[in-house]
């Protein structure tokens, strides 16, 4: 059986009122000052944030065929990305969306399209994370997650 990173399926949960207001503020900011939304690696503040460093490294070192904006990342952290594993999960969702929509750069508008009914719940994130674990008997000393196998990220065309 061929190994694949499982599709991250979720129903989503509506954003809180606070997050909705913050997201609208970010959207209005991009309308008034579009230059503030830029590729994640160009954001001087995010360069110091551990989760953003994970995202930048994964995108660049693995030569992923897409990039995300600083606002895409911030919206994700505001709503469901709360651990290094969820940074990788967010990138997996972004990659599948980018492939499906033939995009190489995802911004705040794309984030809104990716999560029209809201972001994954904590339980949905946990369920997906568990589903991508490599069975114990097949684990190596360096790897127990399918999302940590670079070659599997390259075999996803049409999966999204």
OpenMM code with the backbone's topology and positions (N, CA, C; nanometers):
from openmm import Vec3, app, unit

residues = "UNK UNK UNK UNK UNK UNK UNK UNK UNK UNK UNK UNK UNK UNK UNK UNK UNK UNK UNK UNK UNK UNK UNK UNK UNK UNK UNK UNK UNK UNK UNK UNK UNK UNK UNK UNK UNK UNK UNK UNK UNK UNK UNK UNK UNK UNK UNK UNK UNK UNK UNK UNK UNK UNK UNK UNK UNK UNK UNK UNK UNK UNK UNK UNK UNK UNK UNK UNK UNK UNK UNK UNK UNK UNK UNK UNK UNK UNK UNK UNK UNK UNK UNK UNK UNK UNK UNK UNK UNK UNK UNK UNK UNK UNK UNK UNK UNK UNK UNK UNK UNK UNK UNK UNK UNK UNK UNK UNK UNK UNK UNK UNK UNK UNK UNK UNK UNK UNK UNK UNK UNK UNK UNK UNK UNK UNK UNK UNK UNK UNK UNK UNK UNK UNK UNK UNK UNK UNK UNK UNK UNK UNK UNK UNK UNK UNK UNK UNK UNK UNK UNK UNK UNK UNK UNK UNK UNK UNK UNK UNK".split()
positions = [
    Vec3(0.0840, -0.1185, 0.0000),
    Vec3(0.0000, 0.0000, 0.0000),
    Vec3(0.0889, 0.1254, 0.0000),
    Vec3(0.0615, 0.2136, -0.0914),
    Vec3(0.1397, 0.3359, -0.1035),
    Vec3(0.1064, 0.4311, 0.0118),
    Vec3(0.2100, 0.4871, 0.0717),
    Vec3(0.1899, 0.5813, 0.1814),
    Vec3(0.1562, 0.7179, 0.1256),
    Vec3(0.0614, 0.7822, 0.1909),
    Vec3(0.0204, 0.9183, 0.1562),
    Vec3(-0.0118, 0.9933, 0.2827),
    Vec3(0.0133, 1.1197, 0.2793),
    Vec3(-0.0319, 1.2044, 0.3891),
    Vec3(-0.1832, 1.2153, 0.3731),
    Vec3(-0.2587, 1.1869, 0.4787),
    Vec3(-0.4043, 1.1909, 0.4649),
    Vec3(-0.4568, 1.3320, 0.4395),
    Vec3(-0.5659, 1.3373, 0.3679),
    Vec3(-0.6325, 1.4653, 0.3456),
    Vec3(-0.6785, 1.5197, 0.4803),
    Vec3(-0.6645, 1.6478, 0.4993),
    Vec3(-0.7076, 1.7114, 0.6239),
    Vec3(-0.8506, 1.7595, 0.6004),
    Vec3(-0.9448, 1.6770, 0.6392),
    Vec3(-1.0853, 1.7127, 0.6230),
    Vec3(-1.1369, 1.7739, 0.7523),
    Vec3(-1.2133, 1.8794, 0.7380),
    Vec3(-1.2689, 1.9440, 0.8571),
    Vec3(-1.3960, 2.0183, 0.8189),
    Vec3(-1.4849, 2.0277, 0.9143),
    Vec3(-1.6069, 2.1065, 0.8950),
    Vec3(-1.5793, 2.2512, 0.9307),
    Vec3(-1.4950, 2.2689, 1.0287),
    Vec3(-1.4609, 2.4030, 1.0727),
    Vec3(-1.5569, 2.4549, 1.1773),
    Vec3(-1.5125, 2.5561, 1.2438),
    Vec3(-1.5906, 2.6217, 1.3470),
    Vec3(-1.5877, 2.7710, 1.3195),
    Vec3(-1.7023, 2.8374, 1.3288),
    Vec3(-1.7034, 2.9821, 1.3025),
    Vec3(-1.6040, 3.0555, 1.3919),
    Vec3(-1.5509, 3.1620, 1.3392),
    Vec3(-1.4568, 3.2427, 1.4146),
    Vec3(-1.5274, 3.3125, 1.5301),
    Vec3(-1.4539, 3.3352, 1.6368),
    Vec3(-1.5086, 3.4123, 1.7479),
    Vec3(-1.5313, 3.5561, 1.7004),
    Vec3(-1.6073, 3.6296, 1.7766),
    Vec3(-1.6319, 3.7698, 1.7408),
    Vec3(-1.5005, 3.8477, 1.7378),
    Vec3(-1.4138, 3.8229, 1.8372),
    Vec3(-1.2842, 3.8921, 1.8410),
    Vec3(-1.2004, 3.8603, 1.7178),
    Vec3(-1.1929, 3.7329, 1.6809),
    Vec3(-1.1133, 3.6953, 1.5639),
    Vec3(-1.1752, 3.7486, 1.4354),
    Vec3(-1.3066, 3.7552, 1.4296),
    Vec3(-1.3721, 3.8118, 1.3114),
    Vec3(-1.3342, 3.9590, 1.2957),
    Vec3(-1.3372, 4.0327, 1.4060),
    Vec3(-1.2999, 4.1749, 1.4026),
    Vec3(-1.1532, 4.1898, 1.3618),
    Vec3(-1.0661, 4.1065, 1.4181),
    Vec3(-0.9232, 4.1140, 1.3835),
    Vec3(-0.8998, 4.0824, 1.2354),
    Vec3(-0.9704, 3.9813, 1.1873),
    Vec3(-0.9562, 3.9441, 1.0467),
    Vec3(-1.0056, 4.0565, 0.9558),
    Vec3(-1.1161, 4.1188, 0.9914),
    Vec3(-1.1655, 4.2333, 0.9132),
    Vec3(-1.0664, 4.3491, 0.9165),
    Vec3(-1.0063, 4.3729, 1.0323),
    Vec3(-0.9032, 4.4782, 1.0418),
    Vec3(-0.7864, 4.4479, 0.9488),
    Vec3(-0.7447, 4.3208, 0.9464),
    Vec3(-0.6343, 4.2828, 0.8576),
    Vec3(-0.6747, 4.3018, 0.7114),
    Vec3(-0.7966, 4.2634, 0.6774),
    Vec3(-0.8435, 4.2774, 0.5392),
    Vec3(-0.8486, 4.4248, 0.4987),
    Vec3(-0.8985, 4.5091, 0.5878),
    Vec3(-0.9024, 4.6529, 0.5578),
    Vec3(-0.7615, 4.7101, 0.5453),
    Vec3(-0.6708, 4.6606, 0.6256),
    Vec3(-0.5315, 4.7050, 0.6168),
    Vec3(-0.4744, 4.6728, 0.4797),
    Vec3(-0.5037, 4.5528, 0.4278),
    Vec3(-0.4493, 4.5163, 0.2967),
    Vec3(-0.5104, 4.6016, 0.1861),
    Vec3(-0.6335, 4.6490, 0.2068),
    Vec3(-0.6937, 4.7381, 0.1068),
    Vec3(-0.6273, 4.8754, 0.1092),
    Vec3(-0.6011, 4.9262, 0.2289),
    Vec3(-0.5439, 5.0600, 0.2437),
    Vec3(-0.3924, 5.0641, 0.2262),
    Vec3(-0.3255, 4.9578, 0.2671),
    Vec3(-0.1790, 4.9515, 0.2578),
    Vec3(-0.1380, 4.8119, 0.2128),
    Vec3(-0.1602, 4.7813, 0.0857),
    Vec3(-0.1319, 4.6457, 0.0382),
    Vec3(0.0138, 4.6037, 0.0559),
    Vec3(0.1028, 4.7006, 0.0647),
    Vec3(0.2446, 4.6679, 0.0798),
    Vec3(0.2763, 4.6033, 0.2157),
    Vec3(0.1843, 4.6127, 0.3116),
    Vec3(0.2069, 4.5505, 0.4423),
    Vec3(0.1914, 4.3981, 0.4382),
    Vec3(0.1163, 4.3495, 0.3403),
    Vec3(0.1055, 4.2040, 0.3248),
    Vec3(0.2160, 4.1609, 0.2296),
    Vec3(0.3038, 4.0750, 0.2806),
    Vec3(0.4216, 4.0346, 0.2030),
    Vec3(0.4537, 3.8890, 0.2341),
    Vec3(0.5402, 3.8283, 0.1553),
    Vec3(0.5804, 3.6901, 0.1846),
    Vec3(0.6303, 3.6783, 0.3285),
    Vec3(0.5967, 3.5704, 0.3910),
    Vec3(0.6247, 3.5502, 0.5327),
    Vec3(0.7715, 3.5744, 0.5668),
    Vec3(0.8623, 3.5316, 0.4813),
    Vec3(1.0052, 3.5458, 0.5139),
    Vec3(1.0540, 3.6905, 0.5078),
    Vec3(0.9721, 3.7807, 0.4528),
    Vec3(1.0102, 3.9217, 0.4451),
    Vec3(0.9572, 4.0051, 0.5612),
    Vec3(0.8815, 3.9433, 0.6498),
    Vec3(0.8247, 4.0152, 0.7635),
    Vec3(0.9265, 4.0159, 0.8774),
    Vec3(0.9779, 4.1340, 0.9094),
    Vec3(1.0844, 4.1469, 1.0098),
    Vec3(1.0401, 4.0985, 1.1485),
    Vec3(0.9158, 4.1213, 1.1848),
    Vec3(0.8673, 4.0765, 1.3155),
    Vec3(0.8522, 3.9244, 1.3171),
    Vec3(0.7930, 3.8675, 1.2135),
    Vec3(0.7723, 3.7232, 1.2111),
    Vec3(0.9037, 3.6450, 1.2046),
    Vec3(1.0098, 3.7085, 1.1573),
    Vec3(1.1395, 3.6400, 1.1537),
    Vec3(1.1836, 3.5943, 1.2921),
    Vec3(1.1297, 3.6563, 1.3960),
    Vec3(1.1682, 3.6223, 1.5327),
    Vec3(1.0710, 3.5250, 1.5995),
    Vec3(0.9643, 3.4892, 1.5323),
    Vec3(0.8601, 3.4027, 1.5890),
    Vec3(0.8890, 3.2580, 1.5505),
    Vec3(0.8953, 3.1698, 1.6503),
    Vec3(0.9332, 3.0309, 1.6283),
    Vec3(0.8441, 2.9619, 1.5243),
    Vec3(0.7135, 2.9755, 1.5352),
    Vec3(0.6229, 2.9110, 1.4395),
    Vec3(0.6450, 2.9594, 1.2975),
    Vec3(0.6695, 3.0876, 1.2818),
    Vec3(0.6966, 3.1424, 1.1486),
    Vec3(0.8294, 3.0899, 1.0957),
    Vec3(0.9264, 3.0743, 1.1840),
    Vec3(1.0559, 3.0187, 1.1426),
    Vec3(1.0376, 2.8754, 1.0908),
    Vec3(0.9525, 2.7988, 1.1568),
    Vec3(0.9236, 2.6623, 1.1103),
    Vec3(0.8638, 2.6662, 0.9698),
    Vec3(0.7651, 2.7542, 0.9510),
    Vec3(0.6990, 2.7641, 0.8205),
    Vec3(0.7980, 2.8050, 0.7112),
    Vec3(0.8769, 2.9061, 0.7384),
    Vec3(0.9738, 2.9548, 0.6388),
    Vec3(1.0735, 2.8450, 0.6033),
    Vec3(1.1254, 2.7773, 0.7047),
    Vec3(1.2235, 2.6695, 0.6784),
    Vec3(1.1605, 2.5575, 0.5970),
    Vec3(1.0405, 2.5149, 0.6338),
    Vec3(0.9755, 2.4048, 0.5613),
    Vec3(0.9528, 2.4439, 0.4156),
    Vec3(0.9069, 2.5642, 0.3924),
    Vec3(0.8804, 2.6089, 0.2555),
    Vec3(1.0101, 2.6180, 0.1753),
    Vec3(1.1132, 2.6773, 0.2337),
    Vec3(1.2357, 2.7007, 0.1570),
    Vec3(1.3235, 2.5761, 0.1451),
    Vec3(1.3491, 2.5086, 0.2552),
    Vec3(1.4396, 2.3938, 0.2519),
    Vec3(1.3799, 2.2793, 0.1699),
    Vec3(1.2495, 2.2596, 0.1829),
    Vec3(1.1851, 2.1519, 0.1066),
    Vec3(1.1482, 2.1962, -0.0347),
    Vec3(1.1732, 2.3224, -0.0654),
    Vec3(1.1417, 2.3775, -0.1976),
    Vec3(0.9960, 2.3511, -0.2354),
    Vec3(0.9069, 2.3843, -0.1405),
    Vec3(0.7645, 2.3661, -0.1675),
    Vec3(0.7218, 2.4630, -0.2778),
    Vec3(0.6269, 2.4228, -0.3606),
    Vec3(0.5903, 2.5023, -0.4781),
    Vec3(0.4924, 2.6167, -0.4499),
    Vec3(0.4933, 2.6663, -0.3279),
    Vec3(0.4047, 2.7769, -0.2917),
    Vec3(0.4677, 2.8528, -0.1757),
    Vec3(0.4128, 2.9706, -0.1492),
    Vec3(0.4536, 3.0492, -0.0342),
    Vec3(0.3282, 3.1104, 0.0260),
    Vec3(0.3395, 3.1563, 0.1491),
    Vec3(0.2264, 3.2211, 0.2150),
    Vec3(0.2675, 3.3613, 0.2582),
    Vec3(0.1673, 3.4462, 0.2741),
    Vec3(0.1940, 3.5823, 0.3202),
    Vec3(0.1992, 3.5868, 0.4725),
    Vec3(0.2533, 3.6946, 0.5215),
    Vec3(0.2565, 3.7173, 0.6655),
    Vec3(0.1151, 3.7195, 0.7240),
    Vec3(0.0185, 3.7783, 0.6525),
    Vec3(-0.1179, 3.7849, 0.7030),
    Vec3(-0.1847, 3.6475, 0.7006),
    Vec3(-0.1533, 3.5641, 0.6026),
    Vec3(-0.2035, 3.4264, 0.5989),
    Vec3(-0.1567, 3.3541, 0.7255),
    Vec3(-0.0292, 3.3693, 0.7573),
    Vec3(0.0262, 3.3047, 0.8758),
    Vec3(-0.0387, 3.3607, 1.0030),
    Vec3(-0.0485, 3.4912, 1.0149),
    Vec3(-0.1051, 3.5536, 1.1345),
    Vec3(-0.2505, 3.5095, 1.1548),
    Vec3(-0.3300, 3.5060, 1.0486),
    Vec3(-0.4691, 3.4616, 1.0598),
    Vec3(-0.4751, 3.3170, 1.1092),
    Vec3(-0.3823, 3.2357, 1.0646),
    Vec3(-0.3785, 3.0961, 1.1081),
    Vec3(-0.3463, 3.0859, 1.2567),
    Vec3(-0.2495, 3.1629, 1.3017),
    Vec3(-0.2104, 3.1596, 1.4430),
    Vec3(-0.3214, 3.2159, 1.5311),
    Vec3(-0.3913, 3.3163, 1.4813),
    Vec3(-0.5024, 3.3738, 1.5574),
    Vec3(-0.6127, 3.2714, 1.5822),
    Vec3(-0.6271, 3.1756, 1.4934),
    Vec3(-0.7457, 3.0923, 1.4954),
    Vec3(-0.7237, 2.9454, 1.5314),
    Vec3(-0.6197, 2.8792, 1.4787),
    Vec3(-0.6070, 2.7370, 1.5084),
    Vec3(-0.4640, 2.6857, 1.5193),
    Vec3(-0.3674, 2.7583, 1.4737),
    Vec3(-0.2291, 2.7109, 1.4791),
    Vec3(-0.1711, 2.7465, 1.6160),
    Vec3(-0.1533, 2.6433, 1.6992),
    Vec3(-0.1081, 2.6664, 1.8364),
    Vec3(0.0102, 2.5783, 1.8765),
    Vec3(0.0732, 2.5152, 1.7775),
    Vec3(0.1875, 2.4282, 1.8067),
    Vec3(0.2692, 2.4112, 1.6788),
    Vec3(0.3943, 2.3643, 1.6918),
    Vec3(0.4738, 2.3375, 1.5713),
    Vec3(0.4046, 2.2371, 1.4783),
    Vec3(0.3390, 2.1373, 1.5345),
    Vec3(0.2669, 2.0411, 1.4512),
    Vec3(0.1563, 2.1057, 1.3711),
    Vec3(0.0880, 2.2029, 1.4308),
    Vec3(-0.0202, 2.2703, 1.3582),
    Vec3(0.0337, 2.3688, 1.2553),
    Vec3(0.1568, 2.4161, 1.2726),
    Vec3(0.2197, 2.4953, 1.1657),
    Vec3(0.2328, 2.4067, 1.0427),
    Vec3(0.2790, 2.2840, 1.0630),
    Vec3(0.2944, 2.1896, 0.9514),
    Vec3(0.1579, 2.1537, 0.8941),
    Vec3(0.0586, 2.1344, 0.9795),
    Vec3(-0.0773, 2.1050, 0.9315),
    Vec3(-0.1307, 2.2197, 0.8462),
    Vec3(-0.1080, 2.3438, 0.8904),
    Vec3(-0.1514, 2.4611, 0.8142),
    Vec3(-0.0830, 2.4640, 0.6784),
    Vec3(0.0462, 2.4317, 0.6775),
    Vec3(0.1180, 2.4282, 0.5494),
    Vec3(0.0641, 2.3182, 0.4595),
    Vec3(0.0261, 2.2050, 0.5176),
    Vec3(-0.0325, 2.0965, 0.4381),
    Vec3(-0.1638, 2.1432, 0.3750),
    Vec3(-0.2493, 2.2074, 0.4549),
    Vec3(-0.3747, 2.2617, 0.4012),
    Vec3(-0.3464, 2.3644, 0.2914),
    Vec3(-0.2484, 2.4504, 0.3153),
    Vec3(-0.2115, 2.5532, 0.2174),
    Vec3(-0.1609, 2.4898, 0.0888),
    Vec3(-0.0785, 2.3866, 0.1021),
    Vec3(-0.0244, 2.3210, -0.0166),
    Vec3(-0.1359, 2.2574, -0.0995),
    Vec3(-0.2263, 2.1864, -0.0327),
    Vec3(-0.3362, 2.1222, -0.1053),
    Vec3(-0.4242, 2.2262, -0.1739),
    Vec3(-0.4511, 2.3364, -0.1055),
    Vec3(-0.5296, 2.4456, -0.1632),
    Vec3(-0.4556, 2.5078, -0.2817),
    Vec3(-0.3260, 2.5325, -0.2646),
    Vec3(-0.2468, 2.5939, -0.3718),
    Vec3(-0.2460, 2.5058, -0.4962),
    Vec3(-0.2289, 2.3764, -0.4780),
    Vec3(-0.2300, 2.2849, -0.5934),
    Vec3(-0.3660, 2.2842, -0.6615),
    Vec3(-0.4710, 2.2727, -0.5818),
    Vec3(-0.6066, 2.2665, -0.6377),
    Vec3(-0.6394, 2.3928, -0.7174),
    Vec3(-0.5924, 2.5064, -0.6693),
    Vec3(-0.6244, 2.6348, -0.7314),
    Vec3(-0.5123, 2.6897, -0.8186),
    Vec3(-0.4082, 2.6067, -0.8378),
    Vec3(-0.2946, 2.6437, -0.9230),
    Vec3(-0.2362, 2.7800, -0.8832),
    Vec3(-0.2050, 2.7917, -0.7558),
    Vec3(-0.1483, 2.9152, -0.7023),
    Vec3(-0.0105, 2.8877, -0.6454),
    Vec3(0.0722, 2.9891, -0.6484),
    Vec3(0.2055, 2.9756, -0.5904),
    Vec3(0.2256, 3.0693, -0.4716),
    Vec3(0.1320, 3.1594, -0.4489),
    Vec3(0.1421, 3.2529, -0.3376),
    Vec3(0.0036, 3.2696, -0.2778),
    Vec3(-0.0063, 3.2418, -0.1480),
    Vec3(-0.1352, 3.2501, -0.0796),
    Vec3(-0.1359, 3.3679, 0.0164),
    Vec3(-0.2367, 3.4529, 0.0010),
    Vec3(-0.2478, 3.5711, 0.0852),
    Vec3(-0.3722, 3.5605, 0.1747),
    Vec3(-0.4084, 3.6683, 0.2395),
    Vec3(-0.5220, 3.6687, 0.3312),
    Vec3(-0.6528, 3.6333, 0.2599),
    Vec3(-0.6687, 3.6788, 0.1388),
    Vec3(-0.7879, 3.6454, 0.0618),
    Vec3(-0.7980, 3.4939, 0.0403),
    Vec3(-0.6851, 3.4312, 0.0088),
    Vec3(-0.6829, 3.2855, -0.0063),
    Vec3(-0.7156, 3.2166, 0.1261),
    Vec3(-0.6655, 3.2710, 0.2351),
    Vec3(-0.6937, 3.2142, 0.3665),
    Vec3(-0.8453, 3.2108, 0.3898),
    Vec3(-0.9111, 3.3216, 0.3551),
    Vec3(-1.0566, 3.3284, 0.3716),
    Vec3(-1.1278, 3.2266, 0.2825),
    Vec3(-1.0773, 3.2049, 0.1628),
    Vec3(-1.1362, 3.1045, 0.0739),
    Vec3(-1.1109, 2.9627, 0.1245),
    Vec3(-0.9976, 2.9405, 0.1858),
    Vec3(-0.9629, 2.8092, 0.2391),
    Vec3(-1.0498, 2.7730, 0.3593),
    Vec3(-1.0916, 2.8727, 0.4363),
    Vec3(-1.1692, 2.8496, 0.5577),
    Vec3(-1.3032, 2.9230, 0.5550),
    Vec3(-1.3880, 2.9007, 0.4542),
    Vec3(-1.5124, 2.9768, 0.4437),
    Vec3(-1.6104, 2.9500, 0.5581),
    Vec3(-1.6069, 2.8313, 0.6159),
    Vec3(-1.6978, 2.7978, 0.7256),
    Vec3(-1.6281, 2.8063, 0.8606),
    Vec3(-1.5066, 2.8534, 0.8616),
    Vec3(-1.4296, 2.8608, 0.9848),
    Vec3(-1.3126, 2.7643, 0.9816),
    Vec3(-1.2271, 2.7763, 1.0788),
    Vec3(-1.1053, 2.6965, 1.0846),
    Vec3(-1.1304, 2.5635, 1.1553),
    Vec3(-1.0383, 2.4702, 1.1372),
    Vec3(-1.0542, 2.3404, 1.2032),
    Vec3(-1.0636, 2.3551, 1.3550),
    Vec3(-1.1463, 2.2713, 1.4137),
    Vec3(-1.1564, 2.2702, 1.5597),
    Vec3(-1.0347, 2.2004, 1.6178),
    Vec3(-1.0163, 2.2143, 1.7472),
    Vec3(-0.9055, 2.1465, 1.8142),
    Vec3(-0.9160, 1.9951, 1.7940),
    Vec3(-1.0380, 1.9413, 1.8011),
    Vec3(-1.0570, 1.7972, 1.7824),
    Vec3(-1.0252, 1.7555, 1.6390),
    Vec3(-1.0662, 1.8356, 1.5406),
    Vec3(-1.0361, 1.8040, 1.4011),
    Vec3(-0.8857, 1.8072, 1.3762),
    Vec3(-0.8169, 1.9020, 1.4379),
    Vec3(-0.6708, 1.9079, 1.4247),
    Vec3(-0.6077, 1.7841, 1.4877),
    Vec3(-0.6535, 1.7480, 1.6042),
    Vec3(-0.6000, 1.6313, 1.6742),
    Vec3(-0.6259, 1.5032, 1.5945),
    Vec3(-0.7464, 1.4902, 1.5399),
    Vec3(-0.7804, 1.3709, 1.4610),
    Vec3(-0.6910, 1.3598, 1.3382),
    Vec3(-0.6708, 1.4729, 1.2680),
    Vec3(-0.5852, 1.4677, 1.1498),
    Vec3(-0.4420, 1.4342, 1.1905),
    Vec3(-0.3926, 1.4965, 1.2963),
    Vec3(-0.2558, 1.4709, 1.3400),
    Vec3(-0.2372, 1.3217, 1.3691),
    Vec3(-0.3327, 1.2637, 1.4399),
    Vec3(-0.3237, 1.1205, 1.4708),
    Vec3(-0.3281, 1.0352, 1.3442),
    Vec3(-0.4050, 1.0788, 1.2451),
    Vec3(-0.4200, 0.9999, 1.1214),
    Vec3(-0.2931, 0.9966, 1.0371),
    Vec3(-0.2045, 1.0937, 1.0568),
    Vec3(-0.0831, 1.0974, 0.9754),
    Vec3(0.0364, 1.0345, 1.0470),
    Vec3(0.0156, 0.9821, 1.1650),
    Vec3(0.1239, 0.9158, 1.2385),
    Vec3(0.1632, 0.7854, 1.1690),
    Vec3(0.2907, 0.7580, 1.1652),
    Vec3(0.3410, 0.6329, 1.1095),
    Vec3(0.3205, 0.5244, 1.2158),
    Vec3(0.2670, 0.4075, 1.1781),
    Vec3(0.2486, 0.3012, 1.2769),
    Vec3(0.3797, 0.2725, 1.3506),
    Vec3(0.3693, 0.2435, 1.4784),
    Vec3(0.4858, 0.2262, 1.5641),
    Vec3(0.5887, 0.1306, 1.5052),
    Vec3(0.5425, 0.0193, 1.4522),
    Vec3(0.6352, -0.0822, 1.4008),
    Vec3(0.7091, -0.0371, 1.2745),
    Vec3(0.6625, 0.0687, 1.2091),
    Vec3(0.7272, 0.1185, 1.0878),
    Vec3(0.8114, 0.2443, 1.1119),
    Vec3(0.8122, 0.2938, 1.2333),
    Vec3(0.8846, 0.4175, 1.2643),
    Vec3(1.0348, 0.3959, 1.2597),
    Vec3(1.1023, 0.5047, 1.2294),
    Vec3(1.2480, 0.5048, 1.2349),
    Vec3(1.2900, 0.5938, 1.3513),
    Vec3(1.4154, 0.5984, 1.3768),
    Vec3(1.4631, 0.6833, 1.4865),
    Vec3(1.4494, 0.8311, 1.4535),
    Vec3(1.4326, 0.8644, 1.3274),
    Vec3(1.4242, 1.0055, 1.2880),
    Vec3(1.2840, 1.0484, 1.2472),
    Vec3(1.1899, 0.9545, 1.2408),
    Vec3(1.0629, 0.9917, 1.1813),
    Vec3(0.9462, 0.9098, 1.2349),
    Vec3(0.8432, 0.9795, 1.2831),
    Vec3(0.7204, 0.9095, 1.3198),
    Vec3(0.5960, 0.9783, 1.2642),
    Vec3(0.6171, 1.0757, 1.1744),
    Vec3(0.5067, 1.1481, 1.1113),
    Vec3(0.5202, 1.1436, 0.9598),
    Vec3(0.4095, 1.1144, 0.8931),
    Vec3(0.4109, 1.1166, 0.7463),
    Vec3(0.4431, 1.2569, 0.6939),
    Vec3(0.3990, 1.3605, 0.7648),
    Vec3(0.4240, 1.4978, 0.7184),
    Vec3(0.5704, 1.5370, 0.7266),
    Vec3(0.6516, 1.4515, 0.7876),
    Vec3(0.7954, 1.4779, 0.7934),
    Vec3(0.8729, 1.4028, 0.6860),
    Vec3(0.7994, 1.3407, 0.5936),
    Vec3(0.8615, 1.2697, 0.4819),
    Vec3(0.8478, 1.3591, 0.3588),
    Vec3(0.9554, 1.4236, 0.3208),
    Vec3(0.9524, 1.5213, 0.2116),
    Vec3(0.8920, 1.4649, 0.0840),
    Vec3(0.9274, 1.3428, 0.0492),
    Vec3(0.8800, 1.2829, -0.0758),
    Vec3(0.7268, 1.2753, -0.0804),
    Vec3(0.6632, 1.2601, 0.0346),
    Vec3(0.5167, 1.2519, 0.0367),
    Vec3(0.4514, 1.3864, 0.0053),
    Vec3(0.5221, 1.4940, 0.0316),
    Vec3(0.4701, 1.6264, -0.0030),
    Vec3(0.4737, 1.6463, -0.1547),
    Vec3(0.5587, 1.5744, -0.2212),
    Vec3(0.5723, 1.5897, -0.3650),
    Vec3(0.4738, 1.5018, -0.4420),
    Vec3(0.4028, 1.4100, -0.3733),
    Vec3(0.3132, 1.3153, -0.4409),
    Vec3(0.1667, 1.3483, -0.4204),
    Vec3(0.1328, 1.4748, -0.4049),
    Vec3(-0.0044, 1.5089, -0.3656),
    Vec3(-0.0904, 1.5642, -0.4783),
    Vec3(-0.0367, 1.5832, -0.5945),
    Vec3(-0.1123, 1.6449, -0.7047),
    Vec3(-0.2496, 1.5817, -0.7157),
    Vec3(-0.3518, 1.6639, -0.7123),
    Vec3(-0.4886, 1.6172, -0.7274),
    Vec3(-0.5507, 1.5630, -0.6004),
    Vec3(-0.4772, 1.5619, -0.4894),
    Vec3(-0.5318, 1.5088, -0.3655),
    Vec3(-0.6261, 1.6067, -0.2982),
    Vec3(-0.6034, 1.7349, -0.3196),
    Vec3(-0.6810, 1.8358, -0.2472),
    Vec3(-0.8263, 1.8373, -0.2891),
] * unit.nanometer
topology = app.Topology()
chain = topology.addChain("A")
for resn in residues:
    res = topology.addResidue(resn, chain)
    for name in ("N", "CA", "C"):
        topology.addAtom(name, app.Element.getBySymbol(name[0]), res)
